Amino acid sequence: MADSISLSPENEALLTHQCLVKKDLLHAPGPDFLDRCFVPGSRSAQVLRSLGAIYGHGRLGGTGYVSILPVDQGIEHTAGSAFGPNPMYFDPENILRLAVEGGCNAVATTFGTFGTVARKYAHKIPFLVKINHNELLTYPNKFDQIMFGSVRQAWEMGATAVGATVYFGSAESNRQITEVTAAFEEAHALGLATVLWCYTRNNAFKTTEKDFHVAADLTGQANHLGVTMGADIIKQKLPENNGGFSTLKFGKTFPAMYDSLSTDHPIDLTRYQVLNCYAGRIGLINSGGESHGATDREEAIRTAIINKRAGGQGLISGRKAFQRPFAEGVALLNAIQDVYLDGRITLA
């Protein structure tokens, strides 16, 4: 167990917030999470073993929380933009080294990365193979995710889990939902766990006043759809606002979505995301976001506190860790993990 971490005044202030949606409604993370939330369901013993490998690994092993290193930006953002700040990560082995030495539960990256070093690391850390991507060589760029390999290929590579993205709201989302749902069914048949990046993408979701791609109501609904598709863990961006449906005037709403179920406080907004993950029966992990340099540590700690106090299950943080010197990346991952090991930081 980590000692209590030192918090900035801004992050310290997050510790006193109490949510409108009471914690008693949630299935909170904990050492018995798999027994409580997965054993009663339809997942096979092989899938449970894969989930157990993830929840049992690294510095957070056995707590019910997860810390995952994701490095798919070489495809999603271009390799030069992703690894230019720290060229050592053009060599994919360093991605695996960072995840191992950083004490992560798992490492999420591409077929290309795992294909070069799988035999050396498959027994050292659970692999989460990202099977689809949005490549940026199509011009003009479009909001699409295409398969870069098969679930069977990931299984043969030693994967513990597969991950995929759906751009909910995009013109191509129906095809993506169908493809990923079928892929997750196959993954479960092979005993693999599944993680879904539940992102929203539509130019209409961004107005001159707000970017509703990070609205609690839109991202919460994306989470709800992701659980239905068979995700064992949901990855979502931290919400920054609310009222996407009501402002853009589409979808179905109810007044409680904007008054008694949430406020404009980041912990309340994130709790609404957790609520849409079937009241926390499926774990919510929030993304760490882009690197801003000197402020990265405090930003990462803030995101982790919000996620944990809301009822989330961890962070999946990449650029803040790998776009800096190796030792600093390890230290940043450890700082995130320390939030989940700190007994002062409790469910709001």
C-alpha positions as CSV (number, residue, x, y, z in Angstrom):
1,M,0.0,0.0,0.0
2,A,1.3,3.4,-0.9
3,D,1.7,6.2,1.6
4,S,-0.7,9.1,1.3
5,I,0.3,11.2,-1.7
6,S,0.9,14.9,-1.6
7,L,-1.9,16.8,-3.3
8,S,-2.1,20.4,-4.7
9,P,-4.8,22.6,-3.0
10,E,-7.0,22.2,-6.2
11,N,-6.8,18.4,-6.0
12,E,-7.2,18.4,-2.3
13,A,-10.5,20.2,-2.7
14,L,-11.9,17.3,-4.8
15,L,-11.8,15.1,-1.7
16,T,-14.8,16.8,0.0
17,H,-17.3,16.6,-2.8
18,Q,-20.4,14.5,-2.3
19,C,-22.3,13.3,-5.4
20,L,-26.0,13.8,-6.0
21,V,-26.2,10.1,-7.1
22,K,-25.5,8.2,-3.9
23,K,-22.7,5.7,-3.9
24,D,-25.1,3.0,-2.6
25,L,-26.6,2.8,-6.1
26,L,-23.2,1.7,-7.5
27,H,-21.3,-1.6,-7.7
28,A,-18.0,-0.2,-6.4
29,P,-14.6,-1.5,-7.4
30,G,-12.9,-3.7,-4.8
31,P,-10.9,-6.9,-4.4
32,D,-14.0,-9.0,-4.9
33,F,-15.3,-7.1,-8.0
34,L,-15.0,-10.1,-10.4
35,D,-16.9,-12.3,-8.0
36,R,-19.7,-9.8,-7.4
37,C,-20.1,-8.5,-10.9
38,F,-18.9,-11.1,-13.4
39,V,-19.4,-14.5,-11.9
40,P,-23.2,-14.2,-11.9
41,G,-23.2,-13.3,-15.6
42,S,-22.6,-15.1,-18.8
43,R,-18.8,-14.8,-19.1
44,S,-17.0,-18.1,-19.4
45,A,-14.4,-19.5,-17.0
46,Q,-11.7,-18.7,-19.6
47,V,-12.8,-15.0,-19.8
48,L,-12.9,-14.8,-16.0
49,R,-9.3,-16.1,-15.9
50,S,-8.3,-13.4,-18.4
51,L,-10.0,-10.7,-16.4
52,G,-8.4,-12.1,-13.3
53,A,-5.0,-11.8,-14.9
54,I,-5.5,-8.1,-15.6
55,Y,-7.1,-7.2,-12.2
56,G,-4.4,-9.3,-10.5
57,H,-1.3,-7.8,-12.1
58,G,0.9,-4.8,-11.3
59,R,1.0,-2.4,-8.4
60,L,-2.8,-2.3,-8.3
61,G,-3.2,-6.1,-8.5
62,G,-5.9,-7.3,-6.1
63,T,-7.5,-3.9,-5.5
64,G,-10.2,-4.0,-8.1
65,Y,-8.6,-1.0,-9.9
66,V,-6.5,-0.9,-13.0
67,S,-3.7,1.2,-14.5
68,I,-3.2,0.6,-18.2
69,L,-0.6,2.0,-20.6
70,P,-2.1,2.7,-24.1
71,V,0.2,3.3,-27.0
72,D,-1.7,3.3,-30.3
73,Q,-1.0,6.9,-31.2
74,G,1.6,5.8,-33.8
75,I,-1.4,4.8,-36.0
76,E,-4.1,7.1,-34.6
77,H,-2.1,10.3,-34.6
78,T,1.0,9.5,-36.8
79,A,4.2,8.0,-35.4
80,G,6.1,11.2,-35.8
81,S,3.7,13.3,-33.7
82,A,3.4,10.5,-31.1
83,F,7.1,9.6,-30.7
84,G,8.8,12.8,-31.8
85,P,8.9,14.1,-28.2
86,N,10.8,10.9,-27.1
87,P,12.2,8.9,-30.1
88,M,13.1,5.9,-28.0
89,Y,9.5,4.8,-28.4
90,F,9.9,4.2,-32.1
91,D,11.4,1.0,-30.8
92,P,8.3,-0.9,-29.6
93,E,10.2,-2.9,-26.9
94,N,10.4,0.3,-24.8
95,I,6.6,0.5,-24.7
96,L,6.5,-2.9,-23.1
97,R,9.4,-2.0,-20.8
98,L,7.6,1.1,-19.6
99,A,4.4,-0.8,-18.8
100,V,6.3,-3.5,-16.9
101,E,8.6,-1.1,-14.9
102,G,5.7,1.3,-14.4
103,G,3.7,-1.4,-12.6
104,C,0.7,-1.4,-14.9
105,N,-2.0,-4.0,-14.9
106,A,-1.8,-4.3,-18.7
107,V,-0.3,-2.7,-21.8
108,A,-2.6,-1.7,-24.8
109,T,-1.0,-1.3,-28.1
110,T,-0.9,-2.5,-31.7
111,F,-0.5,-5.7,-33.7
112,G,2.8,-4.2,-35.0
113,T,4.2,-3.6,-31.5
114,F,3.2,-6.9,-30.0
115,G,4.3,-8.7,-33.2
116,T,7.9,-7.7,-32.7
117,V,8.3,-8.6,-29.0
118,A,5.4,-10.9,-28.0
119,R,7.5,-13.9,-27.1
120,K,9.8,-11.8,-24.9
121,Y,6.9,-10.2,-22.9
122,A,3.8,-12.3,-23.1
123,H,4.5,-13.9,-19.7
124,K,5.5,-10.6,-18.1
125,I,2.4,-8.5,-18.5
126,P,-1.1,-9.0,-19.9
127,F,-1.4,-7.9,-23.5
128,L,-4.4,-5.8,-24.6
129,V,-4.3,-5.8,-28.5
130,K,-6.0,-2.9,-30.2
131,I,-7.6,-4.5,-33.2
132,N,-9.0,-1.4,-35.0
133,H,-7.7,2.1,-35.7
134,N,-8.4,5.4,-37.4
135,E,-5.5,5.8,-39.8
136,L,-4.7,9.4,-40.9
137,L,-3.3,8.9,-44.4
138,T,-6.8,9.1,-45.9
139,Y,-7.4,12.6,-47.1
140,P,-9.5,14.3,-46.1
141,N,-9.5,12.5,-42.8
142,K,-12.8,10.8,-41.8
143,F,-14.2,9.4,-38.5
144,D,-13.8,5.8,-39.2
145,Q,-12.2,2.8,-37.5
146,I,-11.0,-0.2,-39.6
147,M,-9.7,-3.6,-38.6
148,F,-6.0,-4.1,-38.6
149,G,-6.0,-7.7,-37.7
150,S,-8.2,-10.5,-36.4
151,V,-9.1,-11.6,-32.9
152,R,-7.6,-15.0,-33.7
153,Q,-4.3,-13.3,-34.5
154,A,-4.4,-11.5,-31.2
155,W,-5.1,-14.8,-29.3
156,E,-2.2,-16.5,-31.1
157,M,0.1,-13.6,-30.1
158,G,-0.6,-14.3,-26.4
159,A,-3.2,-11.6,-25.8
160,T,-5.2,-11.5,-22.6
161,A,-7.7,-9.1,-24.0
162,V,-8.6,-7.2,-27.2
163,G,-9.6,-3.6,-27.5
164,A,-11.5,-1.7,-30.1
165,T,-12.9,1.8,-30.7
166,V,-16.4,2.8,-31.9
167,Y,-17.0,6.4,-33.0
168,F,-20.6,6.7,-31.8
169,G,-22.5,9.3,-33.8
170,S,-20.3,9.1,-36.9
171,A,-21.6,8.2,-40.3
172,E,-19.7,4.9,-40.1
173,S,-20.9,4.0,-36.6
174,N,-23.4,1.3,-37.6
175,R,-20.8,-0.7,-39.4
176,Q,-18.3,-0.2,-36.6
177,I,-20.9,-1.4,-34.0
178,T,-21.6,-4.5,-36.0
179,E,-17.9,-5.3,-36.6
180,V,-16.8,-4.8,-33.0
181,T,-19.8,-6.7,-31.5
182,A,-18.9,-9.7,-33.7
183,A,-15.2,-9.4,-32.8
184,F,-16.0,-9.3,-29.0
185,E,-18.2,-12.3,-29.4
186,E,-15.3,-14.2,-31.0
187,A,-12.9,-12.9,-28.3
188,H,-15.1,-14.2,-25.5
189,A,-15.4,-17.6,-27.3
190,L,-11.6,-17.7,-27.2
191,G,-11.4,-16.7,-23.6
192,L,-10.2,-13.2,-24.1
193,A,-11.4,-10.1,-22.2
194,T,-12.7,-7.1,-24.1
195,V,-12.2,-3.3,-23.7
196,L,-14.1,-0.7,-25.7
197,W,-13.0,2.8,-26.5
198,C,-16.5,4.5,-26.4
199,Y,-15.8,7.7,-28.2
200,T,-18.3,10.1,-29.9
201,R,-17.4,11.7,-33.2
202,N,-19.6,14.0,-35.3
203,N,-18.8,17.5,-36.4
204,A,-22.3,18.6,-35.3
205,F,-21.4,17.7,-31.7
206,K,-19.0,20.7,-31.6
207,T,-20.6,24.2,-31.4
208,T,-19.0,27.6,-31.1
209,E,-19.7,27.5,-27.4
210,K,-19.0,23.9,-26.3
211,D,-17.5,20.6,-27.5
212,F,-20.2,18.0,-26.7
213,H,-17.9,15.2,-27.6
214,V,-17.0,15.3,-23.9
215,A,-20.6,15.8,-22.6
216,A,-21.7,13.5,-19.8
217,D,-25.0,12.7,-21.5
218,L,-23.6,11.8,-24.9
219,T,-20.6,9.9,-23.5
220,G,-22.8,8.2,-20.9
221,Q,-25.0,6.9,-23.6
222,A,-22.0,5.7,-25.6
223,N,-20.9,3.8,-22.5
224,H,-24.4,2.2,-22.2
225,L,-24.2,1.0,-25.8
226,G,-20.7,-0.3,-25.2
227,V,-21.8,-2.5,-22.3
228,T,-24.5,-3.9,-24.5
229,M,-22.0,-4.7,-27.2
230,G,-20.1,-7.0,-24.8
231,A,-17.3,-4.8,-23.3
232,D,-15.8,-6.1,-20.1
233,I,-14.2,-2.6,-19.5
234,I,-15.3,0.7,-20.9
235,K,-12.8,3.4,-21.8
236,Q,-14.1,6.9,-22.0
237,K,-12.8,10.5,-22.0
238,L,-13.3,12.5,-18.8
239,P,-16.5,14.5,-19.2
240,E,-16.2,18.3,-19.3
241,N,-19.8,19.5,-19.7
242,N,-23.4,18.3,-20.1
243,G,-26.5,18.9,-22.2
244,G,-25.4,17.6,-25.5
245,F,-28.8,16.0,-26.3
246,S,-30.8,19.0,-25.0
247,T,-28.7,21.6,-26.8
248,L,-28.3,19.8,-30.1
249,K,-32.0,18.8,-29.9
250,F,-31.8,15.1,-30.7
251,G,-32.1,11.8,-28.8
252,K,-34.4,11.3,-25.8
253,T,-34.0,13.1,-22.5
254,F,-35.5,13.3,-19.1
255,P,-35.1,16.3,-16.7
256,A,-33.3,14.2,-14.0
257,M,-30.4,13.7,-16.4
258,Y,-29.5,17.4,-15.9
259,D,-30.6,18.1,-12.4
260,S,-31.0,15.2,-9.9
261,L,-28.5,12.9,-11.6
262,S,-25.7,15.3,-12.2
263,T,-24.3,18.8,-11.7
264,D,-21.5,20.6,-13.4
265,H,-18.9,19.2,-11.0
266,P,-16.5,16.8,-12.7
267,I,-17.1,14.1,-10.2
268,D,-20.9,14.2,-10.7
269,L,-20.4,14.3,-14.5
270,T,-18.1,11.2,-14.3
271,R,-20.6,9.4,-11.9
272,Y,-23.2,9.8,-14.6
273,Q,-20.8,7.9,-16.9
274,V,-20.4,5.2,-14.3
275,L,-24.1,5.0,-13.8
276,N,-24.4,4.3,-17.6
277,C,-21.9,1.4,-17.2
278,Y,-24.8,-0.5,-15.7
279,A,-24.3,1.2,-12.3
280,G,-20.6,0.2,-12.3
281,R,-21.1,-3.5,-13.0
282,I,-18.8,-2.9,-16.0
283,G,-15.7,-0.9,-15.0
284,L,-15.1,2.6,-16.3
285,I,-11.6,3.7,-17.1
286,N,-11.0,7.3,-18.1
287,S,-8.3,8.4,-20.5
288,G,-5.4,10.5,-19.4
289,G,-5.4,12.9,-22.3
290,E,-2.6,14.6,-24.1
291,S,0.7,15.7,-22.6
292,H,1.0,19.4,-21.6
293,G,4.5,19.1,-20.1
294,A,5.1,20.5,-16.6
295,T,1.5,20.2,-15.5
296,D,1.1,16.5,-16.5
297,R,1.5,15.0,-13.0
298,E,-1.1,17.2,-11.4
299,E,-3.5,16.7,-14.3
300,A,-3.1,13.0,-14.1
301,I,-3.6,12.9,-10.4
302,R,-6.7,15.1,-10.8
303,T,-8.2,12.8,-13.4
304,A,-7.5,9.8,-11.2
305,I,-9.1,11.4,-8.2
306,I,-12.2,12.3,-10.2
307,N,-12.4,8.8,-11.6
308,K,-12.0,7.0,-8.3
309,R,-14.3,9.2,-6.3
310,A,-17.0,8.9,-9.0
311,G,-16.9,5.1,-8.9
312,G,-14.6,4.5,-11.8
313,Q,-12.1,1.7,-12.0
314,G,-8.9,3.3,-13.1
315,L,-6.9,5.3,-15.7
316,I,-5.6,4.5,-19.1
317,S,-2.8,7.0,-19.6
318,G,-0.3,7.0,-22.4
319,R,1.1,10.3,-23.8
320,K,1.7,11.8,-20.4
321,A,3.9,8.8,-19.6
322,F,5.7,8.0,-22.8
323,Q,6.3,11.5,-24.2
324,R,8.9,12.2,-21.4
325,P,12.1,10.5,-20.2
326,F,11.7,6.9,-19.3
327,A,12.2,7.3,-15.5
328,E,9.8,10.2,-15.4
329,G,7.2,8.1,-17.3
330,V,7.5,5.4,-14.7
331,A,7.1,7.9,-11.9
332,L,4.0,9.4,-13.5
333,L,2.4,6.0,-13.9
334,N,3.2,5.3,-10.2
335,A,1.7,8.7,-9.2
336,I,-1.6,7.7,-10.9
337,Q,-1.6,4.3,-9.2
338,D,-0.9,5.9,-5.8
339,V,-4.3,7.6,-6.0
340,Y,-6.0,4.2,-6.1
341,L,-3.8,3.0,-3.2
342,D,-4.4,6.0,-1.0
343,G,-7.1,5.2,1.6
344,R,-8.0,8.9,2.0
345,I,-9.4,9.0,-1.5
346,T,-12.8,7.4,-1.2
347,L,-16.0,7.0,-3.2
348,A,-18.0,10.3,-3.1
